[in-house]
């Protein structure tokens, strides 16, 4: 039997007008290579499923629509997709095509977990939550010709029982970045986030030996790789972080991950980052408007006055901070655009990912805006984080669209790029002096 693991296309899946607007914006930005690195990454959960499935299927293939087209002349006994909300419209379209060919269709991931009833309209079996246990249940049932419609995980997965992903299935030369998931769970509960509804608040991580094995496998397949540790909050456990960082000193690879501003208070962690290969940390600042930030998450609101200091501390160790910001929140008026521009440039952020409010199914934001009747579309391909899909509270849709474009143009202008490079040249120069 043949199994196709498919990651549906998620880029440019909005309306024609939205896709044109996106191209017009991003084609004129300067120095966005790091943004491309962040967005160019394989589907890690599917590679894990591939490892679980290898002894059951005669052939397992991984197909990523972002880098290759599906060969519709091929037949697969089972087609499995894992997808986020922005990929859902395309996933449903693919499911209809594969159904015509007679494949059995299964799906999992963030969107199916949070929208199982919708997903069941297109797929034969839907996985809810983590899939390491339920996938074996499915394979047993499928072999006995009695697969279930729903497979719902009911236990907390021990991360050391998660098999090593099938990195060998990847077309390595087509990717700038290779993912490794070290941990699951995040202590924060931001209104817009659906991830904690899947993985929970408890931080769980793999053993260091397992992580090192995964790194070595990737290095054997792609020399000097750039690795993206995809965890929601990798450095939250400081003792574990220090142990891991010591083990990967001079490891022959560069890496990036997500954290929160609390890492700036731990020099014992910071001093190990650069020498271990870390060059970027993504931090969800979310907002610099106090009322907006408080409405999203109280812990971050209490850290707002520490934001600027934290950025300076982290970047002084040679690690660029990539900040994420949401503009157009309910307490934002049109002044938010210039406030975010000024904050980003004044603090010499390595990069910034600007987004607009996007109510992903499963999030508290989705439930609230649905009740308020403010969701403008449920065409999931538009849920890219930069298309306006909700009615703003204190500005018009057009004002938010224009403000989003203006904010990106200013942050990624040629002048801003030069200023940013000069700042980091001084940082790296200082680091070299200290080492010599």
C-alpha positions as CSV (number, residue, x, y, z in Angstrom):
1,X,0.0,0.0,0.0
2,X,1.1,3.6,-0.7
3,X,0.7,6.5,1.7
4,X,1.0,10.1,0.6
5,X,1.6,12.7,3.3
6,X,0.6,16.0,1.8
7,X,1.2,19.5,3.1
8,X,-1.3,21.7,1.2
9,X,-0.4,25.0,-0.3
10,X,-1.0,27.9,2.1
11,X,0.6,30.8,0.3
12,X,-1.5,32.8,-2.2
13,X,-4.6,30.9,-1.4
14,X,-6.7,34.0,-0.8
15,X,-8.9,35.8,-3.2
16,X,-7.3,37.1,-6.5
17,X,-7.5,40.7,-5.1
18,X,-5.8,39.6,-1.8
19,X,-3.1,37.8,-3.7
20,X,-2.4,40.8,-5.9
21,X,-2.2,43.1,-2.9
22,X,0.2,40.7,-1.1
23,X,2.5,40.6,-4.1
24,X,2.5,44.3,-4.4
25,X,3.5,44.8,-0.8
26,X,6.1,42.1,-0.3
27,X,7.8,42.6,-3.7
28,X,8.8,46.1,-2.6
29,X,10.3,45.3,0.8
30,X,14.0,45.3,1.4
31,X,16.1,42.8,3.4
32,X,13.4,40.2,4.1
33,X,15.6,37.1,3.7
34,X,15.0,36.2,7.4
35,X,11.2,36.4,6.8
36,X,11.5,34.0,3.9
37,X,13.6,31.7,6.1
38,X,10.8,31.7,8.7
39,X,8.1,30.9,6.1
40,X,10.0,28.3,4.1
41,X,9.8,25.2,6.2
42,X,8.6,21.6,5.8
43,X,5.6,20.2,7.8
44,X,7.2,18.6,10.9
45,X,4.1,16.7,12.1
46,X,3.8,14.9,8.7
47,X,7.4,13.7,9.0
48,X,6.6,12.3,12.4
49,X,3.6,10.5,11.0
50,X,5.9,9.1,8.3
51,X,8.0,7.5,11.0
52,X,5.0,6.0,12.6
53,X,3.7,4.6,9.3
54,X,6.8,3.2,7.8
55,X,6.2,-0.4,8.9
56,X,2.6,-0.5,7.8
57,X,2.9,0.9,4.3
58,X,5.0,-0.4,1.5
59,X,5.8,3.2,0.3
60,X,5.5,6.5,2.2
61,X,5.9,9.8,0.3
62,X,6.0,13.4,1.5
63,X,4.6,16.0,-0.8
64,X,4.9,19.7,0.0
65,X,2.8,21.8,-2.4
66,X,4.9,24.9,-1.6
67,X,7.8,23.3,-3.5
68,X,6.3,20.7,-5.9
69,X,3.2,19.9,-7.8
70,X,1.1,16.8,-7.1
71,X,1.3,14.1,-9.8
72,X,-2.3,13.3,-10.4
73,X,-1.4,10.2,-12.5
74,X,-0.2,8.5,-9.2
75,X,-2.6,6.6,-7.0
76,X,-2.3,6.4,-3.2
77,X,-4.3,4.0,-1.0
78,X,-4.3,6.6,1.8
79,X,-3.8,10.3,1.6
80,X,-3.1,12.1,4.9
81,X,-2.9,15.9,5.3
82,X,-1.8,18.0,8.2
83,X,-2.8,21.7,7.9
84,X,-3.3,25.0,9.5
85,X,-6.2,27.3,8.9
86,X,-4.6,29.2,6.0
87,X,-4.1,25.8,4.2
88,X,-7.6,24.5,4.9
89,X,-9.4,25.8,1.7
90,X,-6.7,24.1,-0.4
91,X,-6.8,21.0,1.7
92,X,-10.6,20.6,1.1
93,X,-10.1,21.1,-2.6
94,X,-7.4,18.4,-2.7
95,X,-9.5,16.1,-0.7
96,X,-12.3,16.3,-3.3
97,X,-9.9,15.4,-6.1
98,X,-8.3,12.5,-4.2
99,X,-11.8,11.2,-3.3
100,X,-12.6,10.9,-7.1
101,X,-9.5,8.7,-7.5
102,X,-10.6,6.4,-4.7
103,X,-8.0,7.2,-2.0
104,X,-8.9,6.9,1.7
105,X,-8.6,10.4,3.2
106,X,-7.4,11.4,6.7
107,X,-6.4,14.7,8.2
108,X,-5.0,16.2,11.4
109,X,-3.2,19.3,12.6
110,X,-4.3,22.6,14.0
111,X,-7.3,23.3,11.8
112,X,-8.9,19.8,11.8
113,X,-8.4,19.6,15.6
114,X,-10.3,22.9,16.1
115,X,-12.8,22.3,13.3
116,X,-13.5,18.6,13.2
117,X,-17.1,18.7,12.0
118,X,-16.1,20.9,9.0
119,X,-13.2,18.6,8.2
120,X,-15.4,15.5,8.3
121,X,-17.3,16.8,5.3
122,X,-14.1,16.3,3.2
123,X,-12.1,13.5,5.0
124,X,-13.0,10.0,6.0
125,X,-11.1,10.1,9.3
126,X,-10.2,13.2,11.3
127,X,-7.5,13.3,14.0
128,X,-8.1,15.6,17.0
129,X,-5.0,16.6,19.0
130,X,-1.7,14.9,19.1
131,X,-1.5,11.8,16.9
132,X,1.3,9.6,18.1
133,X,-1.1,7.1,19.8
134,X,-4.2,7.6,17.7
135,X,-2.3,7.0,14.4
136,X,-1.5,3.4,15.6
137,X,-5.2,3.0,16.4
138,X,-6.1,4.1,12.9
139,X,-3.6,1.8,11.2
140,X,-5.0,-1.2,13.2
141,X,-8.6,-0.2,12.3
142,X,-7.7,0.4,8.6
143,X,-6.1,-3.0,8.4
144,X,-9.3,-4.5,9.7
145,X,-11.5,-2.5,7.3
146,X,-13.1,-0.6,10.2
147,X,-11.6,2.8,10.4
148,X,-13.3,5.3,12.6
149,X,-14.5,8.8,11.6
150,X,-12.9,10.5,14.6
151,X,-9.6,9.7,16.4
152,X,-9.3,11.9,19.5
153,X,-6.2,11.9,21.6
154,X,-7.0,11.6,25.3
155,X,-3.6,11.4,26.9
156,X,-0.6,13.7,27.3
157,X,2.1,12.5,25.0
158,X,5.5,11.7,26.4
159,X,7.9,13.6,24.1
160,X,10.5,10.8,24.3
161,X,8.0,8.4,22.8
162,X,7.7,10.6,19.7
163,X,9.7,8.9,16.9
164,X,12.4,10.7,15.0
165,X,10.8,12.4,11.9
166,X,11.6,11.0,8.5
167,X,13.9,13.9,7.4
168,X,15.2,11.6,4.7
169,X,11.9,12.1,2.8
170,X,12.6,15.8,2.3
171,X,14.0,17.4,-0.9
172,X,16.7,19.1,1.2
173,X,18.0,21.3,-1.6
174,X,14.6,23.0,-1.8
175,X,14.4,24.2,1.8
176,X,16.2,27.1,3.5
177,X,15.2,25.9,6.9
178,X,14.6,22.5,8.5
179,X,12.3,22.1,11.5
180,X,12.8,20.2,14.8
181,X,10.1,20.2,17.5
182,X,11.8,19.9,20.9
183,X,8.8,20.6,23.1
184,X,5.1,21.1,23.2
185,X,3.0,23.4,25.5
186,X,3.2,27.1,26.4
187,X,2.4,28.7,29.7
188,X,0.8,31.7,28.1
189,X,-2.8,31.8,26.9
190,X,-3.1,34.6,24.3
191,X,-6.6,35.3,23.0
192,X,-5.6,34.9,19.4
193,X,-3.7,31.6,19.8
194,X,-5.2,28.2,19.0
195,X,-2.0,26.2,19.7
196,X,-2.4,26.0,23.5
197,X,-5.9,24.5,22.9
198,X,-4.1,21.6,21.2
199,X,-0.9,21.2,23.2
200,X,-1.9,22.7,26.5
201,X,-0.1,24.9,29.0
202,X,2.3,22.3,30.4
203,X,5.8,22.4,28.9
204,X,7.0,19.0,27.8
205,X,10.3,18.3,26.1
206,X,12.3,15.6,24.4
207,X,15.5,14.3,26.0
208,X,18.7,16.0,25.1
209,X,20.1,12.8,23.6
210,X,17.0,12.5,21.3
211,X,17.4,16.1,20.2
212,X,21.1,15.6,19.4
213,X,20.2,12.6,17.3
214,X,17.7,14.5,15.2
215,X,20.2,17.3,14.7
216,X,22.9,14.9,13.5
217,X,20.5,13.2,11.1
218,X,19.7,16.6,9.5
219,X,23.4,17.5,9.3
220,X,24.1,14.2,7.5
221,X,21.4,15.1,4.9
222,X,22.1,18.9,4.7
223,X,25.6,20.2,5.6
224,X,25.6,23.4,7.7
225,X,21.8,23.5,8.0
226,X,19.6,26.3,9.3
227,X,17.3,24.7,11.9
228,X,14.1,26.1,13.1
229,X,13.1,24.8,16.6
230,X,9.4,25.2,16.1
231,X,8.4,25.2,19.8
232,X,5.9,27.8,21.0
233,X,8.3,28.8,23.8
234,X,11.6,26.8,23.6
235,X,13.5,28.6,26.4
236,X,10.9,28.7,29.1
237,X,12.6,25.9,31.1
238,X,15.9,27.6,31.9
239,X,17.6,24.6,33.5
240,X,16.8,22.4,30.5
241,X,17.8,25.2,28.1
242,X,21.2,25.6,29.6
243,X,21.9,21.9,29.5
244,X,20.8,21.7,25.8
245,X,22.8,24.8,24.8
246,X,25.9,23.5,26.4
247,X,25.6,20.3,24.4
248,X,25.2,22.1,21.0
249,X,28.1,24.5,21.4
250,X,30.0,24.8,18.1
251,X,27.5,22.3,16.6
252,X,28.0,23.3,13.0
253,X,24.6,24.7,12.3
254,X,22.6,27.9,12.7
255,X,19.2,28.0,14.4
256,X,16.3,30.1,15.4
257,X,13.3,29.6,17.7
258,X,10.5,31.2,19.7
259,X,10.7,32.6,23.3
260,X,9.3,35.3,25.4
261,X,11.0,38.4,27.0
262,X,11.8,36.5,30.2
263,X,14.9,35.1,28.6
264,X,16.4,38.6,28.8
265,X,16.6,38.1,32.6
266,X,18.8,35.1,32.3
267,X,22.4,35.9,31.3
268,X,23.4,32.3,31.9
269,X,21.2,31.3,28.9
270,X,22.0,34.4,26.8
271,X,25.7,33.8,26.9
272,X,25.3,30.4,25.4
273,X,23.1,31.3,22.5
274,X,25.4,32.8,19.9
275,X,28.1,30.2,20.3
276,X,25.5,27.4,20.0
277,X,24.5,28.7,16.6
278,X,21.5,30.8,17.5
279,X,21.1,33.9,15.3
280,X,17.4,34.8,15.7
281,X,14.7,34.5,18.4
282,X,11.1,35.2,17.6
283,X,9.3,37.0,20.4
284,X,5.6,37.7,20.4
285,X,5.3,41.2,21.7
286,X,1.8,41.3,20.1
287,X,1.1,45.0,20.9
288,X,2.7,48.1,22.4
289,X,-0.7,49.7,23.0
290,X,-1.3,48.9,26.7
291,X,-5.1,48.3,26.5
292,X,-4.7,46.1,23.4
293,X,-1.9,44.0,25.1
294,X,-3.9,43.6,28.3
295,X,-6.9,42.3,26.3
296,X,-4.7,39.6,24.7
297,X,-2.7,38.3,27.7
298,X,-2.1,39.6,31.2
299,X,1.4,38.3,31.6
300,X,2.7,40.1,28.5
301,X,0.9,43.3,29.6
302,X,2.8,43.3,32.8
303,X,6.1,43.0,30.8
304,X,5.3,45.8,28.4
305,X,7.6,48.4,30.1
306,X,10.4,45.8,29.9
307,X,10.1,45.3,26.1
308,X,12.7,47.8,25.0
309,X,15.2,46.9,27.6
310,X,14.8,43.2,26.9
311,X,15.4,43.7,23.1
312,X,18.7,45.6,23.9
313,X,19.9,42.9,26.3
314,X,19.2,40.0,24.0
315,X,20.7,41.6,20.9
316,X,23.8,42.7,22.8
317,X,24.6,38.9,22.9
318,X,24.6,38.8,19.1
319,X,21.2,37.3,18.7
320,X,18.7,39.2,16.6
321,X,15.2,39.6,18.0
322,X,12.4,39.1,15.5
323,X,9.3,40.8,17.0
324,X,5.7,39.9,16.1
325,X,3.0,42.5,16.3
326,X,-0.7,42.6,15.7
327,X,-2.1,45.9,14.4
328,X,-5.8,46.7,14.3
329,X,-6.8,45.3,17.6
330,X,-9.9,46.5,19.3
331,X,-8.1,49.2,21.3
332,X,-6.0,50.4,18.4
333,X,-6.8,53.5,16.5
334,X,-4.9,54.6,13.4
335,X,-2.0,55.9,15.5
336,X,-1.0,52.3,16.1
337,X,0.8,52.1,12.7
338,X,3.3,54.8,13.5
339,X,3.7,53.6,17.1
340,X,4.8,50.1,15.9
341,X,7.1,51.7,13.2
342,X,8.8,53.9,15.8
343,X,9.1,51.1,18.3
344,X,10.7,48.7,15.8
345,X,13.2,51.2,14.4
346,X,14.1,52.8,17.7
347,X,14.9,49.5,19.2
348,X,16.8,48.2,16.1
349,X,14.8,45.0,15.9
350,X,16.4,42.5,13.7
351,X,13.1,42.0,12.0
352,X,9.3,42.3,12.6
353,X,6.4,40.2,11.5
354,X,3.4,42.5,11.3
355,X,-0.1,40.9,11.2
356,X,-3.7,41.9,11.5
357,X,-6.2,40.3,13.9
358,X,-7.0,36.8,12.6
359,X,-9.5,34.6,14.4
360,X,-8.3,31.1,14.0
361,X,-10.9,28.5,14.9
362,X,-10.3,27.2,18.4
363,X,-9.0,30.5,19.7
364,X,-10.8,32.7,22.2
365,X,-10.6,35.5,19.6
366,X,-12.6,33.4,17.1
367,X,-15.4,32.7,19.6
368,X,-15.6,36.3,20.7
369,X,-15.7,37.8,17.2
370,X,-18.1,35.1,16.0
371,X,-20.5,36.1,18.8
372,X,-20.1,39.8,17.9
373,X,-20.8,39.1,14.2
374,X,-17.5,40.7,13.1
375,X,-15.9,37.9,11.0
376,X,-16.1,39.1,7.4
377,X,-15.2,35.8,5.7
378,X,-14.6,32.1,6.4
379,X,-12.6,31.5,3.2
380,X,-9.7,30.0,5.1
381,X,-7.2,30.7,2.4
382,X,-7.5,34.4,3.4
383,X,-6.4,33.7,7.0
384,X,-2.8,34.5,6.2
385,X,-2.3,37.0,9.1
386,X,-2.1,39.9,6.6
387,X,-5.5,39.8,4.9
388,X,-8.2,41.7,6.8
389,X,-10.8,39.1,7.7
390,X,-12.6,40.9,10.6
391,X,-14.3,44.2,11.1
392,X,-11.9,46.5,13.1
393,X,-13.4,48.3,16.1
394,X,-11.7,51.8,15.7
395,X,-10.9,52.0,12.0
396,X,-12.3,51.0,8.7
397,X,-11.2,47.9,6.8
398,X,-9.5,50.2,4.2
399,X,-7.6,52.1,6.9
400,X,-6.3,48.8,8.3
401,X,-5.3,47.6,4.9
402,X,-3.5,50.8,4.1
403,X,-1.9,51.1,7.5
404,X,-0.6,47.5,7.3
405,X,1.0,48.3,4.0
406,X,2.5,51.6,5.3
407,X,3.9,49.9,8.4
408,X,5.7,47.2,6.4
409,X,7.1,49.7,3.9
410,X,8.6,51.8,6.6
411,X,10.1,48.9,8.6
412,X,11.6,47.3,5.5
413,X,12.6,50.5,3.7
414,X,16.1,50.8,2.3
415,X,17.0,53.4,4.9
416,X,15.7,51.1,7.8
417,X,17.6,48.1,6.4
418,X,20.9,50.1,6.3
419,X,20.3,51.4,9.9
420,X,19.7,47.8,11.0
421,X,22.8,46.5,9.3
422,X,25.0,49.2,10.9
423,X,23.6,48.5,14.3
424,X,24.4,44.7,14.1
425,X,27.8,45.4,12.6
426,X,28.7,47.1,15.8
427,X,27.2,44.3,17.9
428,X,29.2,41.7,16.0
429,X,32.3,43.8,16.1
430,X,32.0,44.1,19.9
431,X,31.6,40.4,20.2
432,X,34.7,39.7,18.2
433,X,36.7,42.1,20.3
434,X,35.6,40.4,23.5
435,X,36.5,37.0,22.0
436,X,40.0,38.1,21.0
